[in-house]
Amino acid sequence: DSVWKVKEGVLCLDTLVKKQFNIQGDWDIVTDDEYDNFDLQLEWKISKNGNSGIILYIHEDKVRHNWPWETGMEMQVLDNSGHPDAKYPKHRAGDLYDLISCSKETVRPYGEWNFAEVKCVNGKLDLYLNGENVVSTTLWDDAWKKMVAGSKFRNMSEFGTYKKGHIGLQDHGNEVCYRNIKIRKL
């Protein structure tokens, strides 16, 4: 059985399946295609105290990397009111995880749908949450490299370096749902 289920057009991580079949570890779901310039739009809904993420520019190489977040940066999906990560700047919903905090908190409470858009064109990355541009940065330049060097990813030599990669939805062990997922290459 898969830990991800689609029902009535909604893709959900089913943590009950994980418990029932004693499925260990995280089971992120990743696109077949790779993207460089793209516009991703989707809606997400997180469970009470839940944590997940939208991971960008993943380079899959099982010899060098165990997890998608070792190469790909993440737009955080989180219950800000209940998950312990919300106590840390740059770890809240809509943040570019551990790198840039949202300019404005627009997240809706757990159990409610949030509309997210991630747009990257020639290294200009913009994250939108519920219609607001909450993060805007330039990837791969000297300022980016300095920011990564000051983050928890500093010892991951390939983190945030790929200019084309897969997009993934994170299994962080909590119930999360996604719907209306659209990716357009630009």
Secondary structure, 3 states (H helix, E strand, C coil): CCCEEEECCEEEECHHHHHHCCCCCCCCEECCCCECCEEEEEEEEECCCCEEEEEEEECCCCCCCCCHHHCCEEEEEECCCCCHHHHCCCCCCCCECCCECCCCCCCCCCCCCEEEEEEEECCEEEEEECCEEEEEEECCCHHHHHHHHCCCCCCCCCCCCCCCEEEEECCCCCCEEEEEEEEEEC
